[in-house]
């Protein structure tokens, strides 16, 4: 088969697609009819439209040139599983129809992001048939078992205005609430010291986060001192004193309050007018969870706090210098193409001679 891209119908390499760990990368499009268009990210800009073509009557898998995954510093890319260190349950939700699933594919293949935590779960707003089975196959475990998303179908998110802001905002709490219910019922959060929600377009290094959390256990500053048995969450944008959506983190005690009480927040707060991170912070406050400061945990292009001592914010730094993931923080956002995301991971966690 061949892929028509742009004006020329020719076979193209599809970087960072799921594969089975062998020398060859394969992607099965299942029941995708011949001639049907499908959006795929080639790593730069918005996802492009492709068309599967073949001279055979039955679609066959696309064989792609495999990508080489460089060795990463594992102490950065993933947690240390020593019992003396904090444990992390991490999760992400990828909306269907965009590049988010492929951003998770890159992170899974490189062994970092939420996939480097002690336990993780990935969700999708509805069943995704980009890989094997009914859900999205993100990649494969060492035993060959596929890594798939948990589908949580239902009411969709929508983009619209919010009071007090000139920008349109994704009203996505209705989708995330189904993930909250699944996590509550699974009991995963209560088995780990910290729950960490990560956006798919966030480069996240759980090894760094784990070490920083552990160091904060003994902090002399009250607003930075952490204890998983105390219900706390971390604000991570100094400008807004806010909990930014790319990296939402709270303690085991806070998780017990939130996952058992978020439906109470829905009954009492005007949550349908809010994005998920705004709901999360307001709900945690409503449930009596305390704030702590984690301004050293995230570089976010949507937070206008000063980046380092540059006199400008992180968004301006990236505009001037391109991908910038070199200051030792555990998270960087937003990186919305597979190439930019991969470059950021390599800057932050690649082994250097």
Secondary structure, 3 states (H helix, E strand, C coil): CEEEECCEECCCCCCCCCCCCCCCEEECCCCCCCCCEEEECCCCCCCEEEEEECCCCCCCCEEECCCCCCCECHHHHCCCCCCCCCCEEEEEEECCCCCHHHHHHHHHHHCCHHHHCCEEEEEECCCCCCCCCCCCEEEECCCCCEEECEECCCCCCEEEECCCCCCEEEECHHHHHHHHHHHHHHCCHHHCCEEEEECCCCEECHHHHHHHHHHHCCCCCHHHCCCCCCCEEEECECCCCECCCCEEEEEHHHHHHHHHHHHHHHHHCCHHHCCHHHHHHHHHHHCCCEEEECCCCCEECCCCCECCCCCCEHHHHHHHHCCCCCCCCCEEECCCCHHHHHHHHHHHHECCC
